[in-house]
Structure formats: structure tokens, C-alpha cells
Amino acid sequence: MTKSETPNALSNMPAESKVIPTKHQQIVDLLSREGGATLEAMSTKVGWLPHSTRAFMTGLKKKGYVIDSNKVEDVRRYRIITTPKA
């Protein structure tokens, strides 16, 4: 069997299942949850260092997202309050 004939695991899946969320979308999804997300949870989810995750959130703010942060018991949680208008 040649490389081009090797079955692809994704080729047998329905089209809806093939969509893999981007790192951007994964973080936005975490921030959109009711309880928000910690920096550690976001960094772990996408495999970024904490400073890269904070920089990404700064970029979201520049794009029009309003991000709130609260510190409860020495753990800071971030969440999206409003998203930019399209």
C-alpha cells in the first residue's frame, strides 16, 4: 500500500466531526463559560506558556472582547463579558 492509499482516520468521519477547533476558539470557549477559566486551564488546554496566553487575551481585548477577571481564594479567573459586534 502506498502512502496515498493509506486510509485516513478522518476520511471515514462525517464532515461535522472533522472540524477541529482552533486554539483561538478553544480559549474563547473556555472564557465564555459561566465560571470563566484560569490562566493555568487555558495554557494547559492549548499548550502555551502563561505569558503567551496573557498576550493572546490582550489581543482579544484589542479586537473588542470585554474580559473580566476576578480573584477568589488566590485564584484568578477570566471570562468574556461581551464579544465584538460583527
Secondary structure, DSSP 8 states (H G I E B T S, - for coil): --GGGS--GGGGS-HHHH----HHHHHHHHHHSTT-EEHHHHHHHHT--HHHHHHHHHHHHHTT-EEEEEEETTEEEEEEEE----
